Amino acid sequence: MQSFHFEADRAEVGIEYFAITAIDWPNGIKAGTILQLTGQSIFTFRDGLIASIQDIS
């Protein structure tokens, strides 16, 4: 997690993650390539439960 912001019915989490490809991809990315990505997940709450999740990357 890079950041976290919480309001009464909403939480925003900034995330950073990476992956290593296991196989060659059709678009030319080769096996073993490191992918580094950032994004954000937005959670909304209703009645004490998660009502929705929006992932932005």
C-alpha positions as CSV (number, residue, x, y, z in Angstrom):
1,M,0.0,0.0,0.0
2,Q,1.2,3.5,-0.9
3,S,-1.6,5.5,0.7
4,F,-4.8,5.1,2.6
5,H,-7.7,7.6,3.0
6,F,-10.8,6.8,4.9
7,E,-14.1,8.7,5.0
8,A,-17.5,7.7,6.6
9,D,-18.6,5.5,3.8
10,R,-15.6,5.2,1.5
11,A,-12.0,4.1,1.6
12,E,-9.3,4.8,-1.0
13,V,-6.2,2.8,-1.1
14,G,-3.2,3.5,-3.4
15,I,-1.4,0.3,-4.3
16,E,1.8,-0.7,-6.0
17,Y,2.5,-4.2,-7.2
18,F,4.7,-6.2,-9.6
19,A,4.5,-9.5,-11.5
20,I,6.9,-11.6,-13.4
21,T,5.5,-13.2,-16.5
22,A,5.8,-16.9,-16.6
23,I,5.3,-17.3,-20.4
24,D,5.7,-15.3,-23.6
25,W,2.7,-13.2,-24.3
26,P,1.2,-12.8,-27.8
27,N,2.0,-9.0,-27.8
28,G,5.7,-9.6,-27.5
29,I,6.3,-9.5,-23.8
30,K,8.8,-12.3,-23.0
31,A,8.7,-14.8,-20.1
32,G,10.6,-13.4,-17.1
33,T,9.6,-9.8,-17.8
34,I,9.0,-7.7,-14.7
35,L,5.8,-5.7,-14.8
36,Q,5.5,-2.8,-12.2
37,L,2.1,-1.3,-11.8
38,T,0.4,1.3,-9.6
39,G,-3.3,1.8,-9.1
40,Q,-6.0,2.6,-6.7
41,S,-8.8,0.6,-5.1
42,I,-11.9,2.5,-3.9
43,F,-14.2,0.7,-1.4
44,T,-17.7,2.0,-0.6
45,F,-19.6,0.8,2.5
46,R,-23.3,0.4,3.3
47,D,-24.7,-0.9,6.5
48,G,-21.3,-1.9,7.8
49,L,-20.5,-4.0,4.7
50,I,-18.5,-3.5,1.5
51,A,-21.1,-2.3,-1.1
52,S,-18.7,-1.9,-4.0
53,I,-15.1,-2.1,-5.1
54,Q,-13.6,-0.1,-7.9
55,D,-10.1,-0.9,-9.1
56,I,-8.2,1.7,-11.1
57,S,-4.8,0.8,-12.6
